């Protein structure tokens, strides 16, 4: 699709992860996502964007929308909040893999193929996976029978999901340590003798490991006809899709699963009172964007989403983040769950620490509302973060409002987590809490939850960002 060419200044900074593809460069200018495409790759990109695969995927939101501004210059829609595989629960990694294979299979029928197959090609718009690297599609040799990205797909999708499900390896640690996922050898060492001989370890781990000592042959294996090549490739990719679906994560459980419904100290009336306060706060703030810190299974994230807010819900527990994604994806609710601990937020990583921005760099000034419900006492006790620091960071993250819950040292949950060290936290009074807040925010409304040593506050940022 062609559009009129606006004035484009020199890029303020290169967008992350743009230098790895020699076919083009991604950069950001004034909040716009632009891509310059090298002359040799332009015709291929134009042809791909005209295929039924690309048009259909774009229309349903599965492929990033791209507009040609000028010869070799394209603008992509901006995904509201970029995220990376090391921040996803396993459910989101699986969804990204399914989308990658579905687009690969569809493009195969129109003479194209994927030249790479990595989760870094995918972002999430709320709970929906979006393939964003349009240069990953290339014209394929019509007689080629190999799907060359299979090894990368196995390392970055199949093996991490297998290691997570069968060996308990966190997705976060896999990708934070190895950008290109896991080699079969890494899992082989952990699997044990019996597992190595049983599916799916046998096909995904053991056989590749046993064959790795030989001389690999990467020369193309050509078919006798285009139809035969398509048949072989189609079979390979469908087999890969079956392997992926067999590794679909189950409903993971943790100590924080079903917390609000079954494990919290709230009675039904107290929970209703808290919900009413949150609903009223949302009506006042009317946030277009919300950050829910310590979201648990997303009850209050969904309240914000129902009022039209785009929500990023973070929690350090992958099980509850996965539960949020499963619930949100049922009907495409605009909630993006991420496995992030705000006391140890995701750092910038990659070459020169510039490929993937830190969570805080992506978040500062992005949100109209920051919610911190029943989480501050964990930050002050477990991580020993001072109240003043918490409010200072909240001011950086929100453009407008903060909705926060204060849990006093007399609260049963507070006493449970201090484990007899109450004197260390005697200074955490409501008066101290309110004084720390006044340095950065002005109060809008507050209420005590009846029968509990808990107070809810809606604050407005003193220096609003336009």
C-alpha positions in Angstrom: 0.0 0.0 0.0 1.4 3.4 -1.0 0.9 6.6 1.0 2.0 10.2 0.7 5.6 11.0 1.8 5.8 13.2 4.9 8.9 15.0 5.9 11.2 12.5 7.7 14.0 13.9 9.8 17.2 11.9 10.4 16.3 9.1 12.7 16.6 10.0 16.4 17.8 6.6 17.1 17.9 3.2 15.5 15.1 1.0 16.6 16.1 -2.1 18.6 17.4 -5.2 16.8 17.4 -3.6 13.4 21.0 -4.3 12.3 20.8 -8.1 12.2 18.9 -8.2 8.8 21.1 -7.0 5.9 17.9 -6.5 3.8 16.9 -3.4 5.7 17.1 -1.1 8.7 14.4 -0.3 11.2 14.4 3.1 12.9 12.2 5.3 15.0 11.4 8.9 14.2 9.0 10.9 16.4 7.2 7.8 17.6 6.9 6.4 14.1 8.3 3.0 13.2 10.0 3.3 9.8 12.0 0.7 7.7 14.4 1.4 4.9 14.7 -1.5 2.6 17.8 -2.2 0.5 17.3 -2.1 -3.2 17.9 -5.9 -3.7 15.0 -6.7 -1.2 12.4 -4.2 -2.3 10.8 -6.2 -5.1 10.5 -9.2 -2.9 8.9 -7.3 -0.1 6.4 -5.6 -2.4 5.5 -8.9 -3.9 5.0 -10.5 -0.5 2.8 -7.7 0.7 0.5 -8.2 -2.3 0.0 -11.9 -1.6 -3.3 -13.2 -0.2 -1.3 -14.4 2.8 -0.1 -11.0 3.7 -3.3 -9.2 3.0 -5.4 -11.6 5.0 -3.0 -11.7 7.9 -2.9 -7.9 8.0 -6.6 -7.5 7.9 -7.1 -9.8 10.9 -4.2 -8.2 12.8 -1.8 -11.1 12.7 0.8 -9.3 10.5 2.0 -5.7 11.2 0.4 -3.2 8.9 2.9 -1.7 6.5 2.6 1.4 4.2 5.1 2.3 1.5 5.9 5.9 1.8 8.6 6.2 -0.9 10.9 4.0 -2.8 12.5 1.8 -0.2 10.9 3.4 2.8 8.0 1.9 4.7 6.0 2.8 7.8 4.7 0.1 10.2 1.9 0.4 12.7 3.3 0.9 16.1 2.6 -1.9 18.5 1.5 -0.2 21.8 4.0 -1.9 24.1 6.8 -4.0 22.8 7.8 -7.1 24.8 10.4 -9.8 24.4 10.4 -13.6 24.8 12.2 -13.5 28.2 9.2 -11.6 29.5 6.5 -13.9 28.2 4.8 -16.8 30.0 5.1 -20.1 28.2 1.6 -19.7 26.8 2.7 -16.6 24.8 5.8 -18.3 23.4 3.6 -21.1 22.2 1.1 -18.7 20.6 4.0 -16.9 18.8 5.2 -20.3 17.5 1.8 -21.2 16.2 1.5 -17.9 14.3 5.0 -18.3 12.8 4.2 -21.7 11.4 0.7 -20.7 10.2 2.1 -17.8 8.2 5.0 -20.0 7.0 2.6 -22.6 5.7 0.3 -20.0 4.1 3.1 -18.2 2.3 4.5 -21.5 1.0 1.5 -21.9 -1.3 2.3 -18.5 -2.9 6.0 -19.1 -3.5 7.4 -17.6 -0.4 9.1 -18.9 2.7 10.5 -17.8 6.0 14.2 -17.2 6.1 14.2 -17.1 9.9 11.9 -18.4 12.6 12.5 -16.7 15.9 10.1 -15.4 18.6 11.8 -12.0 18.2 9.8 -11.7 14.9 6.6 -11.5 17.0 5.1 -8.8 19.3 1.8 -8.8 21.2 -1.0 -6.3 20.7 -2.7 -7.0 24.0 -3.2 -10.7 24.1 -2.9 -11.1 20.3 0.3 -12.2 18.6 1.5 -10.0 15.7 4.2 -11.0 13.3 6.2 -7.8 12.8 9.3 -8.7 10.7 8.0 -8.5 7.1 11.5 -8.9 5.7 11.6 -12.5 7.1 9.6 -13.6 4.0 11.6 -14.3 0.9 11.0 -16.0 -2.4 12.0 -19.6 -2.1 13.6 -21.9 -4.6 10.6 -23.7 -6.1 12.5 -27.0 -6.0 14.0 -26.7 -2.5 12.8 -29.3 -0.1 14.4 -28.1 3.1 12.9 -25.7 5.5 16.2 -24.1 6.6 14.8 -22.2 9.7 13.8 -25.5 11.3 16.9 -25.6 13.5 16.2 -22.1 14.8 12.6 -22.8 15.3 13.5 -25.9 17.4 16.0 -23.9 19.5 13.7 -21.0 20.2 10.3 -22.6 20.4 10.2 -26.3 20.6 13.1 -26.9 23.0 12.4 -24.1 25.4 8.7 -25.3 25.7 9.9 -28.9 26.2 12.4 -27.8 28.9 9.8 -25.7 30.6 7.1 -28.3 30.6 9.2 -31.4 31.4 12.2 -30.0 33.3 10.7 -26.9 34.9 13.2 -24.5 33.3 11.8 -21.0 33.3 11.3 -19.4 29.9 12.7 -16.2 31.3 16.0 -17.7 32.2 16.3 -19.5 28.9 16.1 -16.4 26.8 17.8 -14.0 29.2 20.9 -16.2 28.9 20.7 -17.4 25.3 19.2 -15.2 22.6 18.9 -18.1 20.2 17.3 -20.5 22.7 18.5 -24.0 23.6 20.7 -26.5 21.9 19.6 -30.2 22.1 22.8 -30.9 24.1 21.7 -28.6 26.9 18.5 -30.6 27.5 20.2 -33.9 26.9 22.4 -33.5 29.9 19.4 -32.8 32.1 17.0 -35.4 30.7 18.3 -38.6 32.3 18.7 -42.0 30.6 15.0 -43.0 30.4 13.7 -39.7 29.1 16.3 -39.6 26.4 14.8 -42.7 24.8 11.1 -41.6 25.0 9.1 -39.1 23.0 9.3 -36.2 22.7 12.9 -36.2 24.0 13.9 -38.8 21.5 13.1 -36.9 18.3 13.7 -33.3 19.6 16.8 -33.9 21.8 18.5 -37.3 21.6 18.6 -38.0 17.9 19.8 -34.5 17.1 22.4 -34.9 19.8 23.6 -38.3 18.5 23.8 -37.0 15.0 25.6 -33.8 15.9 29.1 -35.3 15.7 28.8 -35.9 11.9 29.5 -33.5 9.1 26.4 -31.5 8.5 25.3 -31.2 4.9 23.6 -27.8 4.2 23.4 -28.1 0.5 19.9 -27.8 -0.9 18.1 -31.0 -1.8 16.1 -30.3 -4.9 12.9 -32.0 -5.8 12.0 -33.2 -9.3 9.0 -30.8 -9.5 7.6 -27.7 -7.8 4.6 -29.7 -6.6 6.9 -32.3 -5.0 8.9 -29.6 -3.2 5.7 -28.0 -1.9 4.5 -31.4 -0.7 7.7 -32.1 1.2 7.9 -28.7 2.8 4.2 -28.7 3.7 4.7 -32.1 5.4 7.8 -30.8 7.3 6.0 -27.7 8.6 2.8 -29.5 9.5 4.9 -32.0 11.5 6.6 -29.1 13.2 3.1 -27.7 14.0 2.1 -31.0 15.5 5.2 -31.1 17.7 4.5 -27.6 18.8 0.9 -28.3 19.7 1.9 -31.4 21.7 4.0 -29.0 23.8 1.2 -26.6 24.5 1.6 -25.5 28.1 -1.0 -26.7 30.6 -2.7 -24.7 33.3 0.3 -24.0 35.5 -0.3 -23.6 39.2 1.7 -21.8 41.9 1.3 -20.5 45.4 -0.3 -17.4 43.9 -2.9 -19.1 41.7 -6.5 -18.4 42.7 -5.2 -16.0 45.3 -8.0 -13.5 45.2 -10.8 -16.0 45.1 -9.6 -18.6 47.6 -6.5 -17.4 49.5 -6.9 -13.7 50.2 -8.2 -12.4 53.5 -11.0 -10.4 51.9 -14.6 -11.4 52.7 -17.1 -11.1 49.9 -18.3 -7.7 51.2 -14.7 -6.4 51.5 -13.8 -7.6 48.0 -17.0 -5.9 46.6 -16.0 -2.7 48.4 -12.5 -2.8 46.9 -13.9 -3.5 43.4 -16.3 -0.5 43.8 -13.4 1.8 44.7 -11.4 0.6 41.7 -14.4 1.1 39.4 -14.9 4.6 40.7 -11.2 5.4 40.3 -11.2 4.1 36.7 -14.2 6.3 36.0 -12.3 9.3 37.3 -9.0 8.6 35.7 -10.4 7.3 32.4 -7.0 5.8 31.4 -6.2 4.9 27.8 -3.2 2.9 29.1 -2.8 1.1 32.4 0.1 -0.6 34.2 -1.1 -3.2 36.7 1.9 -4.0 39.0 1.6 -7.3 40.9 -1.5 -8.2 38.8 -1.8 -11.8 40.1 -4.4 -13.4 37.8 -5.6 -10.1 36.4 -8.9 -9.4 38.1 -8.3 -5.6 38.2 -6.5 -5.6 34.9 -9.7 -6.9 33.3 -11.8 -4.2 35.1 -9.6 -1.6 33.4 -9.7 -3.3 30.0 -13.5 -3.4 30.2 -13.5 0.3 30.5 -11.5 0.6 27.3 -7.9 0.8 28.7 -5.0 -0.9 27.1 -3.4 -2.8 30.0 0.0 -4.1 30.7 -0.2 -6.5 33.6 3.0 -7.6 35.3 3.7 -10.2 37.9 6.9 -12.0 38.9 5.0 -15.4 38.8 4.9 -17.0 35.4 1.9 -19.2 36.4 -0.4 -16.3 37.1 0.8 -14.4 34.0 0.0 -17.4 31.9 -3.5 -17.5 33.5 -4.0 -13.9 32.5 -3.1 -14.6 28.9 -5.3 -17.7 28.7 -8.3 -15.6 30.0 -7.5 -12.6 27.8 -7.0 -14.6 24.6 -10.4 -16.2 24.8 -12.0 -13.1 23.5 -9.1 -10.9 22.5 -9.2 -8.6 25.6 -6.6 -5.8 25.5 -4.4 -7.1 28.3 -0.7 -7.9 27.9 0.6 -10.1 30.7 4.3 -10.1 31.3 6.6 -11.9 33.7 8.3 -8.9 35.3 9.3 -8.2 38.9 9.3 -4.4 39.3 11.9 -4.6 42.1 14.2 -6.3 39.5 12.9 -5.0 36.2 14.0 -6.4 32.9 17.3 -4.7 31.9 18.3 -3.6 28.5 20.1 -6.4 26.7 21.8 -7.3 23.5 24.6 -5.7 21.6 25.7 -2.5 23.4 22.5 -3.0 25.5 20.6 -1.4 22.6 18.8 -4.3 20.9 16.1 -4.7 23.5 15.1 -1.7 25.7 14.7 -2.2 29.4 11.2 -2.5 30.9 11.6 0.8 32.6 12.7 2.6 29.4 9.6 1.3 27.6 7.4 2.2 30.5 8.4 5.7 31.6 5.6 8.1 30.8 3.7 5.5 28.9 0.8 5.0 31.2 -2.2 7.1 32.2 -2.7 5.0 35.3 -0.5 2.8 37.4 -2.2 0.3 39.8 -0.3 -1.1 42.8 -3.0 -3.1 44.7 -1.9 -5.3 47.6 1.8 -5.2 46.4 3.6 -2.4 48.2 3.9 -4.3 51.5 5.7 -7.1 49.6 8.1 -4.5 48.1 8.8 -2.8 51.4 9.2 -6.0 53.4 10.6 -8.7 51.1 12.8 -6.4 49.0 13.3 -3.6 51.5 12.4 -0.9 49.0 11.7 2.4 50.8 8.3 4.0 50.3 9.9 7.2 48.9 11.6 5.1 46.2 8.3 3.4 45.3 6.4 6.6 44.9 9.3 8.2 43.0 9.3 5.3 40.4 5.5 5.4 40.2 5.8 9.1 39.2 8.1 8.2 36.4 5.8 5.6 35.1 2.5 7.4 35.1 1.4 10.5 33.1 -1.6 11.0 35.3 -2.9 8.8 38.1 -1.8 6.1 40.6 -4.2 3.7 42.3 -2.5 2.2 45.3 -3.3 0.1 48.4 -1.6 0.6 51.8 -1.4 -2.5 54.0 -0.5 -1.6 57.6 1.9 -3.6 59.8 -1.1 -4.8 61.9 -2.6 -6.5 58.8 -2.6 -10.4 59.0 -0.9 -10.7 55.7 1.7 -8.2 56.6 2.5 -10.0 59.9 2.7 -13.3 57.9 5.4 -12.0 55.6 7.5 -10.2 58.3 7.8 -13.5 60.2 8.3 -12.0 63.7 10.4 -9.0 62.6 7.6 -6.5 63.3 9.9 -3.9 65.0 11.8 -3.5 61.8 8.7 -2.2 60.1 7.0 -0.2 62.8 7.9 3.0 60.9 5.6 2.0 58.0 2.6 3.8 59.3 -0.3 5.3 57.2 0.9 8.7 58.1 4.4 7.9 56.7 2.8 6.4 53.6 0.7 9.5 52.9 3.7 11.8 53.5 5.8 9.9 51.0 3.0 10.1 48.5 2.7 13.9 48.9 6.2 14.4 47.5 5.0 13.2 44.1 1.2 13.0 44.0 -1.9 14.9 45.2 -4.8 12.8 46.7 -8.0 12.5 44.8 -9.9 10.0 47.0 -9.3 7.4 49.6 -11.2 4.8 51.7 -10.5 2.2 54.3 -11.6 -1.3 53.6 -14.1 -2.1 56.4 -12.7 -4.4 59.1 -9.1 -4.5 57.7 -6.0 -2.5 58.2 -6.0 -1.6 54.5 -6.6 1.7 52.7 -7.1 2.5 49.1 -5.9 5.7 47.5 -6.3 7.4 44.1 -3.6 9.9 43.5 -3.0 12.4 40.7 0.6 13.1 39.6 1.6 16.6 40.6 3.4 17.3 37.3 1.2 15.9 34.7 2.7 15.0 31.4 0.9 16.4 28.4 
